[in-house]
Amino acid sequence: MRDSMAMSAQAATQTVRLGWYWALSRYIDRETRAAGMSSTYKPKRPVPSFRALLEDLRQLIADDAKDVGDGRYPRLPEAGDTPRQYLNRVRAMLSDLPVALARRASEDTASVASIPLPQNQSLPDYYTQDFHFQTGGYLSDDSARLYDVQVETLFMGAAGPMRRRVLAAVADIVRGHDQRRLALLDVACGTGRFLRQTRLAFPRLPLTGLDLSRAYLSEAERNFADCQPATWLAANAEDIPLPAASQDIVTSIFLFHELPPDVRRRVTREMARVLKPGGSLVFMDSLQMGDKPQWDGLLEAFPVRFHEPYYRHYAIDDLDALFTEAGLVAVDKSTPFLAKLLVRRKASA
Ligand SMILES: C[S@@+](CC[C@H](N)C(=O)[O-])C[C@H]1O[C@@H](n2cnc3c(N)ncnc32)[C@H](O)[C@@H]1O
């Protein structure tokens, strides 16, 4: 039976969050304009009205609240921060803004080069740049500390609800199984936001988070301080250090748009390799061109505003062919707000 109290509480909390992040993003826009950095780029493709964006956001919040009401997953705090810790992160993001804007003005995407690497770590060239002009790229502790508030501000508070669409798909896969006997790998787990929510929803599901950034993995580990641990792997998704057919579920969230086309293919083959026959890939990334034709102008403008060197190709890449070639069969597809969610299954032996 649906728990309407929990459903309403979830909808109300998320609506307040959206309002807060909308205000933050307005503030950042204002600072960007004041610094003479607002984009004058006019996309050739259509751009949705504010009303259309709001309608999709409303649907996202309604779906999230319904899943809480139906017990698909519980009400989940976005992070383990106290309000003070959270406000410190927001303050740090705002202090970093002038530095990031200055680098954007000079098209400098190499602050990452100043971060010393652990001696035993080498990184692929495509990775060592400041994606979205992030100070320190993905390699500094400060970048890891700011990442989540930056992403939430960019998505006006919708990043958490969009990631929970992945959690909803995972919940459907786990239902009816003993979670202790399953294994889930999150490829490019970043600061572990998705895995933390998965852990809170499924306390006994064995979880592994893989990422190239040790700084982000340390932040992820801190995010797990108050819950059952996960396994963390500092590794390249092109060469996953796990045995073939070892995972029941592989998730990948907001990774592919940051990979060159050939790397996307290698990572897909690796994800398929580590999946058990019958196992599922739950994939989320940006919308692609044509997913919501009236929104294509947003996808066109995104890499003009942010340093996202592989996004244009991602936006037209044939993901269907990519996954099919790797033996991953289509199961489900949806487009929550600015994201695309695909569920694929590895054919049983
Ligand atoms: C946009 S972030 C997404 C992080 C997280 N999945 C989320 O939902 O916020 C991209 C992540 O991919 C990681 N990454 C990029 N290329 C990688 C690779 N080849 N192998 C492993 N991780 C990679 C980065 O370190 C970063 O944490």
The ligand as an ORCA input file, in Angstrom:
! r2SCAN-3c Opt
* xyz 0 1
  C      31.056     13.578    -14.279
  S      31.832     12.578    -13.082
  C      30.535     11.441    -12.625
  C      30.753     10.881    -11.245
  C      29.580     10.092    -10.640
  N      29.259      8.901    -11.400
  C      28.344     10.944    -10.463
  O      27.243     10.453    -10.675
  O      28.478     12.098    -10.052
  C      32.881     11.569    -14.063
  C      33.742     10.635    -13.209
  O      34.375      9.727    -14.104
  C      35.679      9.457    -13.628
  N      36.415      8.929    -14.794
  C      36.636      9.528    -15.980
  N      37.303      8.721    -16.808
  C      37.501      7.559    -16.137
  C      38.105      6.321    -16.466
  N      38.663      6.106    -17.658
  N      38.118      5.340    -15.539
  C      37.567      5.527    -14.320
  N      36.969      6.687    -13.945
  C      36.939      7.688    -14.845
  C      36.127     10.790    -13.081
  O      37.218     10.662    -12.193
  C      34.858     11.312    -12.410
  O      34.791     10.900    -11.079
*
